[in-house]
């Protein structure tokens, strides 16, 4: 049995054209995920799932494999990450290859490092978890969120209206960088998050969702700060 890293990098991107290969702090952003997977030393197979020939060529030149192209079904706006991973794992099965451990990496995740991937893989194996997911704490308690109706606001959860922020239980969200998991678990349950999923908390300074050009600039600032540390 062996381990696989699956980097999901389709060609379509509406808000930031060619987002997955756009230069980030001097090089195509996709390369950060490929290089982290290589440096981790955890994976026997590092592949990029894409429907785009330009992305495929860049991936191959960086040391990743593109043994097959992504199908049209998993290349549209409605396909989930689980859909893409299942397609990859099933295609490898057809070719006689199965894996003990897998890790899906997103193509716009420059904060991922080989050490972070290695720690997640080791943690999953040591604890016998179904998956390990990097998470980040919400900067403000979502329990005290407002909802707005015609410009008028009210607490979404009225029971927390008079609760101090520091007295509320911390809540977290997906860092949007990667997830390590057991392949057979995903194929059986069609989800990356189960009751046996471990979370690894990252600081907000090392997490940035990138959907807009403003997000992109902020991510570059955070990345530069992280490297300076």
Residue frames relative to the residue before (quaternion, step in Angstrom):
aa qw qx qy qz dx dy dz
X 1.0000 0.0000 0.0000 0.0000 0.00 0.00 0.00
X 0.0918 -0.8043 0.5865 0.0258 3.58 -1.14 0.61
X 0.4796 -0.6649 0.5023 0.2751 3.55 -1.34 0.10
X 0.1402 -0.7947 0.5876 0.0586 3.55 -1.12 0.73
X 0.1991 -0.7226 0.6473 0.1387 3.53 -1.19 0.71
X 0.1195 -0.7897 0.6012 0.0261 3.56 -0.81 1.08
X 0.0978 -0.7963 0.5963 0.0262 3.58 -0.56 1.16
X 0.2337 -0.8077 0.5329 0.0953 3.56 -0.51 1.22
X 0.1672 0.8101 -0.5351 0.1714 3.59 -0.37 1.20
X 0.0225 -0.8124 0.5826 -0.0116 3.57 0.18 1.22
X 0.5983 -0.6234 0.3891 0.3193 3.56 -1.22 0.45
X 0.6650 0.5419 -0.3127 0.4078 3.58 1.01 -0.73
X 0.1848 0.7466 -0.6249 0.1339 3.58 -0.95 0.93
X 0.2639 -0.8250 0.4841 0.1242 3.55 -0.38 1.24
X 0.7317 0.4435 -0.2594 0.4480 3.59 0.81 -0.95
X 0.7672 0.1076 -0.0691 0.6286 3.59 1.10 -0.73
X 0.3200 -0.7803 0.5018 0.1922 3.62 -0.13 1.25
X 0.8442 0.0449 -0.0908 0.5263 3.57 -1.02 0.96
X 0.0875 0.8635 -0.4888 0.0883 3.52 1.14 0.79
X 0.7115 0.5027 -0.2769 0.4054 3.59 0.85 -0.94
X 0.7596 0.2801 -0.2001 0.5519 3.60 1.23 -0.22
X 0.3652 0.7290 -0.4922 0.3051 3.58 1.26 0.31
X 0.5259 -0.6435 0.4434 0.3357 3.64 -0.93 0.80
X 0.0519 -0.7753 0.6292 -0.0185 3.55 -0.94 1.03
X 0.8223 -0.1355 0.0401 0.5512 3.58 -0.47 1.20
X 0.8279 -0.3123 0.1123 0.4523 3.54 0.87 0.99
X 0.8044 0.1205 -0.0967 0.5737 3.62 1.18 -0.16
X 0.6683 -0.5016 0.3425 0.4294 3.61 -1.16 0.48
X 0.5321 -0.6856 0.3949 0.3014 3.54 -0.78 1.06
X 0.5690 0.6077 -0.3781 0.4051 3.60 1.11 -0.60
X 0.6233 0.5881 -0.3433 0.3845 3.58 1.02 -0.77
X 0.5815 0.5905 -0.3853 0.4057 3.60 1.08 -0.56
X 0.6730 0.4853 -0.2967 0.4727 3.59 0.94 -0.85
X 0.6456 0.5142 -0.3219 0.4639 3.59 0.96 -0.84
X 0.6874 0.4886 -0.2865 0.4545 3.57 0.86 -0.96
X 0.6250 0.5301 -0.3404 0.4610 3.61 1.04 -0.72
X 0.6480 0.5178 -0.3150 0.4612 3.58 0.97 -0.87
X 0.6569 0.5052 -0.3067 0.4681 3.57 0.97 -0.86
X 0.7049 0.4830 -0.2684 0.4448 3.59 0.84 -1.01
X 0.5703 0.6080 -0.3871 0.3940 3.60 1.13 -0.50
X 0.2673 -0.7900 0.5053 0.2216 3.57 1.08 -0.72
X 0.5191 0.6838 -0.3768 0.3477 3.58 1.30 0.21
X 0.7770 0.4154 -0.1601 0.4451 3.54 1.10 -0.69
X 0.3642 -0.7208 0.5557 0.1975 3.52 -1.00 0.95
X 0.7724 0.1647 -0.0839 0.6077 3.55 1.22 -0.56
X 0.0348 -0.7662 0.6416 -0.0059 3.57 -0.88 1.02
X 0.0574 0.8332 -0.5417 0.0950 3.56 -0.35 1.24
X 0.2747 -0.7307 0.6009 0.1717 3.54 -1.24 0.54
X 0.2246 -0.7563 0.6035 0.1153 3.56 -0.82 1.06
X 0.2181 0.7840 -0.5465 0.1977 3.58 -0.43 1.20
X 0.3319 -0.7118 0.5818 0.2115 3.52 -1.33 0.39
X 0.6450 0.5469 -0.2764 0.4567 3.56 1.36 -0.02
X 0.4387 -0.7316 0.4588 0.2488 3.58 -0.66 1.10
X 0.6277 0.5375 -0.3437 0.4460 3.60 1.02 -0.71
X 0.6440 0.4987 -0.3096 0.4906 3.57 1.02 -0.83
X 0.6369 0.5432 -0.3263 0.4391 3.58 0.96 -0.87
X 0.6744 0.4921 -0.2975 0.4631 3.59 0.90 -0.88
X 0.6433 0.5124 -0.3209 0.4697 3.58 0.99 -0.80
X 0.6435 0.5355 -0.3147 0.4472 3.57 0.97 -0.89
X 0.6678 0.5031 -0.2970 0.4613 3.57 0.91 -0.92
X 0.6633 0.5108 -0.3086 0.4515 3.58 0.98 -0.84
X 0.6865 0.4744 -0.2724 0.4790 3.58 1.22 -0.51
X 0.6526 -0.5549 0.3031 0.4176 3.58 1.28 0.02
X 0.5654 0.5711 -0.4008 0.4399 3.58 1.24 0.17
X 0.4183 -0.6834 0.5350 0.2678 3.56 -1.31 0.27
X 0.0720 -0.7385 0.6665 0.0723 3.53 -1.24 0.58
X 0.0752 -0.8639 0.4970 0.0307 3.59 0.41 1.22
X 0.7790 0.0028 -0.0054 0.6270 3.57 1.27 -0.38
X 0.4761 -0.6703 0.4947 0.2817 3.54 -1.21 0.54
X 0.5688 -0.5981 0.4460 0.3462 3.54 -1.18 0.57
X 0.5005 -0.6670 0.4641 0.2987 3.56 -1.05 0.75
X 0.6431 -0.5109 0.3979 0.4088 3.57 -1.27 0.32
X 0.6208 0.5799 -0.3360 0.4067 3.58 1.03 -0.80
X 0.7675 0.3333 -0.1877 0.5144 3.60 0.97 -0.80
X 0.5972 0.5737 -0.3578 0.4315 3.59 1.26 0.31
X 0.5896 0.5856 -0.3857 0.4010 3.59 1.22 -0.07
X 0.7159 -0.4760 0.3158 0.4014 3.57 -1.33 0.06
X 0.6910 0.5101 -0.2722 0.4338 3.58 1.20 -0.34
X 0.5276 0.6328 -0.4119 0.3893 3.59 1.24 -0.22
X 0.3344 -0.7398 0.5505 0.1946 3.56 -0.97 0.86
X 0.6667 -0.4707 0.3824 0.4333 3.55 -1.31 0.22
X 0.6370 0.5325 -0.3276 0.4508 3.58 0.99 -0.84
X 0.6155 0.5480 -0.3445 0.4497 3.60 1.02 -0.76
X 0.6727 0.5022 -0.2917 0.4585 3.56 0.91 -0.96
X 0.6695 0.5043 -0.3017 0.4544 3.58 0.89 -0.95
X 0.6495 0.5219 -0.3238 0.4483 3.56 0.92 -0.89
X 0.6285 0.5291 -0.3370 0.4599 3.57 0.99 -0.80
X 0.6575 0.5124 -0.3067 0.4595 3.59 0.94 -0.88
X 0.6962 0.4803 -0.2848 0.4512 3.58 0.77 -1.01
X 0.6631 0.5003 -0.3077 0.4640 3.59 0.98 -0.79
X 0.6284 0.5238 -0.3351 0.4674 3.58 1.07 -0.68
X 0.6454 0.4993 -0.3213 0.4805 3.58 1.00 -0.76
X 0.6131 0.5529 -0.3452 0.4464 3.58 1.06 -0.76
X 0.6286 0.5367 -0.3263 0.4586 3.56 1.02 -0.83
X 0.7116 0.4357 -0.2364 0.4978 3.55 1.16 -0.67
X 0.5973 -0.6207 0.3361 0.3809 3.56 1.31 0.25
X 0.6160 0.5419 -0.3495 0.4525 3.59 1.22 0.34
X 0.0053 0.7667 -0.6418 0.0163 3.55 -0.94 0.98
X 0.2649 -0.7868 0.5473 0.1061 3.56 -1.23 0.52
X 0.4656 -0.6781 0.5043 0.2629 3.52 -1.13 0.76
X 0.7949 0.0721 0.0087 0.6024 3.55 1.03 -0.85
X 0.0650 -0.7891 0.6100 0.0317 3.57 -1.08 0.71
X 0.0966 -0.7710 0.6257 0.0681 3.52 -1.24 0.46
X 0.1962 -0.7550 0.6134 0.1236 3.55 -0.81 0.99
X 0.0917 -0.7782 0.6206 0.0287 3.56 -0.88 1.01
X 0.3641 -0.7170 0.5477 0.2308 3.52 -1.04 0.78
X 0.5459 -0.6774 0.3934 0.2973 3.60 -1.01 0.75
X 0.7160 0.3510 -0.2433 0.5522 3.60 1.24 -0.27
X 0.4446 0.6756 -0.4500 0.3787 3.56 0.70 1.16
X 0.0079 -0.8603 0.5097 -0.0055 3.61 0.58 1.11
X 0.6146 0.5700 -0.3516 0.4168 3.59 1.21 -0.33
X 0.5194 0.6249 -0.4191 0.4052 3.59 1.26 -0.15
X 0.0814 -0.7866 0.6111 0.0332 3.56 -1.03 0.85
X 0.6605 -0.4900 0.3828 0.4210 3.53 -1.26 0.27
X 0.6465 0.5325 -0.3187 0.4436 3.58 0.99 -0.81
X 0.6474 0.5134 -0.3227 0.4616 3.60 0.99 -0.78
X 0.6517 0.5045 -0.3125 0.4723 3.58 0.99 -0.81
X 0.6544 0.5205 -0.3107 0.4519 3.55 0.92 -0.91
X 0.6460 0.5205 -0.3157 0.4606 3.59 0.96 -0.85
X 0.6659 0.5083 -0.3069 0.4517 3.60 0.94 -0.87
X 0.6511 0.5073 -0.3139 0.4692 3.58 0.96 -0.87
X 0.6701 0.4974 -0.2987 0.4629 3.58 0.89 -0.92
X 0.6469 0.5245 -0.3168 0.4539 3.58 0.99 -0.84
X 0.6493 0.5203 -0.3168 0.4553 3.58 0.94 -0.85
X 0.6886 0.4789 -0.2773 0.4687 3.56 0.93 -0.91
X 0.6717 0.5065 -0.3006 0.4494 3.59 0.95 -0.86
X 0.7602 0.3814 -0.1937 0.4889 3.57 0.96 -0.90
X 0.4002 -0.7301 0.4698 0.2933 3.60 1.23 -0.21
X 0.3088 0.7762 -0.4929 0.2434 3.58 1.14 0.64
X 0.5511 -0.5846 0.4775 0.3557 3.55 -1.27 0.41
X 0.7918 -0.0868 0.1003 0.5962 3.55 1.07 -0.81
X 0.2104 -0.7353 0.6277 0.1449 3.53 -1.35 0.35
X 0.0599 -0.8248 0.5610 -0.0371 3.55 -0.66 1.18
X 0.3656 -0.7080 0.5540 0.2411 3.62 -0.82 0.93
X 0.0461 -0.8052 0.5910 -0.0158 3.58 -0.87 0.98
X 0.1850 -0.7580 0.6138 0.1205 3.55 -1.32 0.31
X 0.4900 -0.6728 0.4675 0.2978 3.57 -1.01 0.81
X 0.5264 -0.5949 0.5011 0.3434 3.56 -1.11 0.72
X 0.4846 -0.6912 0.4513 0.2893 3.59 -0.90 0.89
X 0.7655 0.1132 -0.0937 0.6264 3.59 1.23 -0.42
X 0.5799 -0.6260 0.3827 0.3542 3.63 -0.89 0.86
X 0.3679 -0.7468 0.5069 0.2238 3.63 -0.58 1.06
X 0.5130 0.6395 -0.4233 0.3855 3.60 1.24 -0.28
X 0.7331 0.3836 -0.2230 0.5155 3.59 1.20 -0.52
X 0.2893 0.7777 -0.5035 0.2409 3.56 1.16 0.60
X 0.3434 -0.7024 0.5822 0.2231 3.55 -1.30 0.46
X 0.1805 -0.7014 0.6642 0.1851 3.53 -1.34 0.31
X 0.2414 -0.7856 0.5590 0.1097 3.56 -1.09 0.73
X 0.0331 -0.7759 0.6298 -0.0118 3.55 -0.95 0.97
X 0.8326 -0.1140 0.0214 0.5416 3.57 -0.51 1.24
X 0.7428 -0.4126 0.2145 0.4816 3.56 1.06 0.79
X 0.6472 0.4887 -0.3216 0.4888 3.61 1.24 -0.29
X 0.2257 -0.8115 0.5310 0.0923 3.55 -0.84 0.99
X 0.0354 0.7591 -0.6499 -0.0080 3.50 -1.34 0.42
X 0.6203 -0.5446 0.3994 0.3989 3.54 -1.23 0.40
X 0.4650 -0.6647 0.5081 0.2896 3.58 -0.97 0.87
X 0.7657 0.1664 -0.0852 0.6154 3.57 1.10 -0.78
X 0.2705 -0.8201 0.4822 0.1474 3.58 0.01 1.29
X 0.5987 0.5883 -0.3688 0.3993 3.60 1.11 -0.55
X 0.7067 0.4201 -0.2671 0.5028 3.60 1.23 -0.34
X 0.3488 0.7850 -0.4649 0.2144 3.61 1.27 0.10
X 0.7830 0.2923 -0.1525 0.5275 3.60 1.03 -0.73
X 0.4936 0.6555 -0.4288 0.3779 3.57 1.27 0.27
X 0.4475 -0.6829 0.5046 0.2806 3.56 -0.90 0.92
X 0.6051 -0.5901 0.3956 0.3594 3.56 -1.06 0.81
X 0.6952 0.4995 -0.2850 0.4313 3.59 0.92 -0.91
X 0.6516 0.5110 -0.3147 0.4640 3.58 1.27 -0.25
X 0.5919 0.5817 -0.3641 0.4228 3.57 1.27 -0.11
X 0.5537 -0.6118 0.4502 0.3412 3.55 -1.13 0.69
X 0.4862 -0.6594 0.4785 0.3159 3.63 -0.87 0.88
X 0.1171 -0.7754 0.6175 0.0603 3.56 -1.09 0.78
X 0.2352 -0.7994 0.5487 0.0672 3.54 -1.12 0.75
X 0.1450 -0.7636 0.6143 0.1362 3.53 -1.33 0.27
X 0.6814 -0.4832 0.3674 0.4089 3.55 -1.30 0.38
X 0.4230 -0.7135 0.4982 0.2527 3.59 -0.90 0.89
X 0.3750 -0.7593 0.4613 0.2647 3.60 1.26 -0.29
X 0.5291 0.6526 -0.3933 0.3735 3.58 1.07 0.68
X 0.7571 -0.2550 0.1901 0.5707 3.59 0.80 -0.98
X 0.0901 -0.7629 0.6317 0.1041 3.53 -1.36 0.05
X 0.2185 -0.7522 0.6080 0.1294 3.57 -0.88 0.96
X 0.0682 0.8214 -0.5555 0.1096 3.58 -0.90 0.88
X 0.5084 -0.5985 0.5170 0.3407 3.52 -1.37 0.26
X 0.4758 -0.7129 0.4296 0.2843 3.62 -0.56 1.07
X 0.6761 0.4979 -0.3159 0.4417 3.59 0.84 -0.89
X 0.5967 0.5572 -0.3596 0.4518 3.57 1.11 -0.67
X 0.6730 0.4957 -0.3042 0.4569 3.58 0.87 -0.92
X 0.6706 0.5080 -0.3046 0.4465 3.59 0.90 -0.89
X 0.6894 0.4721 -0.2766 0.4747 3.56 1.12 -0.64
X 0.8111 0.2999 -0.1205 0.4875 3.57 0.94 -0.94
X 0.3216 -0.8014 0.4583 0.2102 3.59 1.32 -0.16
X 0.6802 0.3924 -0.3091 0.5364 3.58 1.05 0.78
X 0.4232 -0.7006 0.5166 0.2513 3.56 -1.19 0.58
X 0.7359 0.3686 -0.2047 0.5299 3.58 1.21 -0.46
X 0.0244 0.7863 -0.6138 0.0667 3.56 -0.66 1.19
X 0.6904 -0.4344 0.3538 0.4577 3.56 -1.31 -0.18
X 0.7037 0.4062 -0.2473 0.5279 3.60 1.32 -0.18
X 0.4136 0.6894 -0.4761 0.3563 3.57 1.06 0.86
X 0.2601 -0.7583 0.5822 0.1357 3.56 -0.92 0.97
X 0.2378 -0.7638 0.5823 0.1450 3.57 -1.08 0.73
X 0.1653 -0.7464 0.6363 0.1028 3.56 -1.06 0.82
X 0.2945 -0.7980 0.5057 0.1439 3.58 -0.54 1.20
X 0.1406 -0.7685 0.6222 0.0504 3.54 -0.92 1.06
X 0.5119 -0.6229 0.4776 0.3491 3.61 -1.12 0.52
X 0.6212 -0.5686 0.3902 0.3723 3.57 -1.15 0.60
X 0.6005 0.5852 -0.3520 0.4161 3.59 1.17 -0.54
X 0.7338 0.3700 -0.2177 0.5266 3.60 1.26 -0.31
X 0.6583 0.4366 -0.3062 0.5312 3.55 1.23 0.50
X 0.1945 0.7672 -0.5989 0.1217 3.57 -0.97 0.88
X 0.3084 -0.7181 0.5951 0.1874 3.54 -0.72 1.08
X 0.1586 -0.8088 0.5624 0.0667 3.60 -0.85 0.93
X 0.1367 0.8030 -0.5610 0.1475 3.55 -0.18 1.34
X 0.7767 0.2352 -0.1137 0.5732 3.58 1.18 -0.59
X 0.6594 -0.4849 0.3793 0.4315 3.57 -1.29 0.16
X 0.6083 0.5422 -0.3512 0.4611 3.60 1.10 -0.63
X 0.6171 0.5317 -0.3311 0.4763 3.59 1.05 -0.81
X 0.6433 0.5495 -0.3152 0.4299 3.55 0.97 -0.94
X 0.6736 0.4908 -0.2905 0.4700 3.58 0.89 -0.95
X 0.6486 0.5134 -0.3134 0.4664 3.57 1.00 -0.84
X 0.6352 0.5276 -0.3244 0.4615 3.58 1.02 -0.80
X 0.6452 0.5131 -0.3239 0.4643 3.60 0.99 -0.78
X 0.6364 0.5173 -0.3279 0.4690 3.59 1.03 -0.75
X 0.6640 0.4975 -0.2984 0.4717 3.59 0.93 -0.91
X 0.6473 0.5237 -0.3188 0.4529 3.56 0.98 -0.87
X 0.6499 0.5142 -0.3171 0.4611 3.58 0.94 -0.88
X 0.6443 0.5158 -0.3117 0.4708 3.58 1.00 -0.81
X 0.6473 0.5242 -0.3192 0.4521 3.58 0.97 -0.87
X 0.6739 0.4937 -0.2954 0.4636 3.57 0.94 -0.88
X 0.6356 0.5349 -0.3305 0.4480 3.58 1.08 -0.69
X 0.6031 0.5610 -0.3541 0.4429 3.58 1.15 -0.56
